[in-house]
Amino acid sequence: MTVLTRDFFDSFASSVRETEVAESLPPACYTSQEFFGFEKEAIFMREWLCVGREDWVPNTGDYYTFSHSGEPIIIARAQDGSLNAMSAVCQHRAMLVAEGRGNARGFLCPYHHWSYALDGRLVAAPAMSKTCNFDKAQNSLPKLKLESWHGFLFVNFDPDAEPLAPRLACLEPVMANYAVADLKGPQPGEPTVYPWNWKVMFENNNDGYHANRLHHGPLHDIVPSSLASFPELPEGTAGYYRLNGSTHPHASFNPTLKALFEVFPDLTEEERNRVLFVNLPPSLSMVVMNDMVLYLILDARAADSHGLTMGTLVTAGAMQDELYDLKMKMNEEAVTEIVGQDLHVDLMVQAGLNSRFAPRGRYSWQEGAQRQFNLWLVDRYEAGRAQLAQ
């Protein structure tokens, strides 16, 4: 029996009311493979999806691969210095023409040696001269729209998609003093795959309500739930953010409870006394502290599975610090403790969502970010619903 009924879609209305009267989305939004298929078309094939950082490909020929919703992607810097995003699927027999990361003059399909340039153009196709009406120009790797925002790269599978940056203009004032485009950090390894819905992970990272409860203790009490706030943004904004005051300046999640790296130099006094959470659904979430940015890139794979890439950014000067490795280890060990608590909760939440007793729960005012997420989601669900009706 289908879950995609009129009543099911109509029920989303209660999730976008004011936080005090709203309720969470239906559990099937997190557990149904049918609904995930709907989501793939309504969201992941239409929205801007983060695929990494621009400085992961600094030189001509540099490339790396990524994926979203089962679609293999190549990001490459061409001979003219331009960045290109394209499908990794050979247009002959669907073999992947690239894996991992590296530097190359082009991409050679290992199966039948079709050869592609760094911008995706088909350069050579052996023994195809007798094939009727074969046109190399019509067999290049499919290109994706590509855009950079504060050093993060985004792709879009929809050739008619509106540009991303103008729809994030409302976030610029709160982002400006962190100079995220200029920050540096090592390229993370391969994504870790987790057995729960991508929205469970996204909601957890943006939930101020659990901070002093699940993470209760000196390491996290410096950013109390009671100091969370959720600014309202204009309709149509492609992201949102949460502010969370801290109990002292330059708060950070490490044993010293303060920033270990060079503090971002342009921060105001107010910014030095808070942590910023920036969210660009469905794929990028950032925890912005005074000396470091922790970012999470999500790749939804199924109703109960997603990949997660986690990375850190600091100032270029901090990267040159002789104690960089030691300081980063201190931060990572502390964050690992916090993340471990979150990961266990995420797994148990997914188990609970599969229960016949799973609720559509009510929200605390400290869960304002969940309503912000619901607003973003339901707007796109309704657009997808309209497409289904056609």
Secondary structure by P-SEA (a helix, b strand, c coil): cccccaaaaaacccccccccccccccccccccaaaaaaaaaaccccccccccccccccccccccccccccbbbbbbbccccbbbbbbcccccccccccccccccccccccccccccccccccccccccccccccccccccccccbbbbcccbbbbbccccccccccccccccccccccccccccccccccbbbbcccaaaaaaaaacccccccccccccccccccccbbbbbbcccccccbbbbbcccccccccccccccccccccccaaaaabbbbbbccccbbbbccccbbbbbbbbbcccccbbbbbbbbbccccccccaaaaaaaaaaaaaaaaaaaaaaaaaaaaaaaaccccccccccccaaaaaaaaaaaaaaaaaaaaaaac
